[in-house]
């Protein structure tokens, strides 16, 4: 089973850059998109729906053209969920889950705090609220694949400029401690990339400032985080910085499912 996670930074923009042409060649079973930056009716055309796939969306209701997540699937899900029960998070269009038997595939978009103290405060609220929910899922007996942009790096291996970013959102010590607690070595969630590449130094996002992408001054903030039951079913993964469809790169993981 092949699952792709991709922050499109505007799915209509990514489509114009050839994303769906690229996607059609990937033989993926599920695609999780973050930052669709559109309402569902704006993504209803055939140029946004590859042959053989079904699409499901959760748009932001608080602000049009903002956030938004989607799941594209070859198989009909048994159920699609689009709310976790906390309006400040749900209404920004940050979660959608497709269920296939005992497998749940989630497209998550954790807030960024880079715009200022107010949004950083909201990000910390989201983290505190998500942790018990993630613990519940972890011990539910279901297999979960949590795809998405978590807007947090885990370690020095995940960011080119480690020292200079210690006071910046996404690399703050409390953020890293939280995510590393989620992905605890003993019994916690499994970071698929890190499980397959223990000393890898690949990135999934680059700032638009300067020549960050050209110089590979990046961050790894896009993940597929899985329940321990799937650790031994991880086969391979790849990050695709080229062709360039967004400021993020698609992240592909193959599972023995």
NORPEWO-V420346 format. One record per residue. N is the residue number from 1. NEAR is the number of other C-alpha atoms within 8 Angstrom. Layout:
# NORPEWO-V420346
n=N near=NEAR
n=N near=NEAR
This chain:
# NORPEWO-V420346
n=1 near=8
n=2 near=11
n=3 near=13
n=4 near=12
n=5 near=17
n=6 near=15
n=7 near=15
n=8 near=15
n=9 near=13
n=10 near=10
n=11 near=11
n=12 near=10
n=13 near=10
n=14 near=13
n=15 near=12
n=16 near=7
n=17 near=8
n=18 near=9
n=19 near=10
n=20 near=10
n=21 near=7
n=22 near=8
n=23 near=9
n=24 near=8
n=25 near=6
n=26 near=6
n=27 near=7
n=28 near=10
n=29 near=10
n=30 near=11
n=31 near=12
n=32 near=16
n=33 near=14
n=34 near=19
n=35 near=14
n=36 near=18
n=37 near=12
n=38 near=15
n=39 near=11
n=40 near=9
n=41 near=5
n=42 near=7
n=43 near=9
n=44 near=8
n=45 near=7
n=46 near=6
n=47 near=7
n=48 near=10
n=49 near=10
n=50 near=9
n=51 near=4
n=52 near=5
n=53 near=10
n=54 near=10
n=55 near=9
n=56 near=8
n=57 near=10
n=58 near=13
n=59 near=14
n=60 near=16
n=61 near=8
n=62 near=6
n=63 near=7
n=64 near=9
n=65 near=9
n=66 near=11
n=67 near=15
n=68 near=17
n=69 near=19
n=70 near=14
n=71 near=15
n=72 near=11
n=73 near=12
n=74 near=9
n=75 near=7
n=76 near=6
n=77 near=9
n=78 near=8
n=79 near=7
n=80 near=10
n=81 near=7
n=82 near=9
n=83 near=8
n=84 near=6
n=85 near=5
n=86 near=7
n=87 near=6
n=88 near=6
n=89 near=9
n=90 near=14
n=91 near=11
n=92 near=14
n=93 near=13
n=94 near=17
n=95 near=14
n=96 near=16
n=97 near=12
n=98 near=13
n=99 near=12
n=100 near=9
n=101 near=6
n=102 near=7
n=103 near=10
n=104 near=13
n=105 near=11
n=106 near=14
n=107 near=18
n=108 near=14
n=109 near=13
n=110 near=11
n=111 near=10
n=112 near=11
n=113 near=14
n=114 near=9
n=115 near=7
n=116 near=7
n=117 near=7
n=118 near=7
n=119 near=12
n=120 near=13
n=121 near=9
n=122 near=10
n=123 near=12
n=124 near=9
n=125 near=8
n=126 near=11
n=127 near=9
n=128 near=8
n=129 near=8
n=130 near=8
n=131 near=9
n=132 near=8
n=133 near=8
n=134 near=9
n=135 near=8
n=136 near=8
n=137 near=10
n=138 near=12
n=139 near=7
n=140 near=6
n=141 near=6
n=142 near=10
n=143 near=11
n=144 near=12
n=145 near=12
n=146 near=12
n=147 near=14
n=148 near=18
n=149 near=13
n=150 near=11
n=151 near=10
n=152 near=12
n=153 near=12
n=154 near=11
n=155 near=7
n=156 near=7
n=157 near=10
n=158 near=13
n=159 near=14
n=160 near=10
n=161 near=7
n=162 near=9
n=163 near=5
n=164 near=6
n=165 near=9
n=166 near=9
n=167 near=7
n=168 near=8
n=169 near=10
n=170 near=12
n=171 near=14
n=172 near=11
n=173 near=7
n=174 near=6
n=175 near=11
n=176 near=14
n=177 near=9
n=178 near=9
n=179 near=10
n=180 near=9
n=181 near=8
n=182 near=10
n=183 near=10
n=184 near=10
n=185 near=5
n=186 near=4
n=187 near=6
n=188 near=12
n=189 near=12
n=190 near=12
n=191 near=11
n=192 near=14
n=193 near=9
n=194 near=9
n=195 near=9
n=196 near=10
n=197 near=7
n=198 near=6
n=199 near=6
n=200 near=7
n=201 near=7
n=202 near=9
n=203 near=13
n=204 near=15
n=205 near=12
n=206 near=13
n=207 near=10
n=208 near=8
n=209 near=5
n=210 near=5
n=211 near=7
n=212 near=12
n=213 near=10
n=214 near=6
n=215 near=6
n=216 near=9
n=217 near=12
n=218 near=13
n=219 near=13
n=220 near=13
n=221 near=13
n=222 near=15
n=223 near=15
n=224 near=13
n=225 near=11
n=226 near=15
n=227 near=13
n=228 near=9
n=229 near=7
n=230 near=9
n=231 near=11
n=232 near=5
n=233 near=8
n=234 near=12
n=235 near=9
n=236 near=8
n=237 near=11
n=238 near=7
n=239 near=11
n=240 near=8
n=241 near=9
n=242 near=6
n=243 near=5
n=244 near=8
n=245 near=14
n=246 near=9
n=247 near=11
n=248 near=13
n=249 near=15
n=250 near=12
n=251 near=14
n=252 near=11
n=253 near=14
n=254 near=11
n=255 near=11
n=256 near=7
n=257 near=4
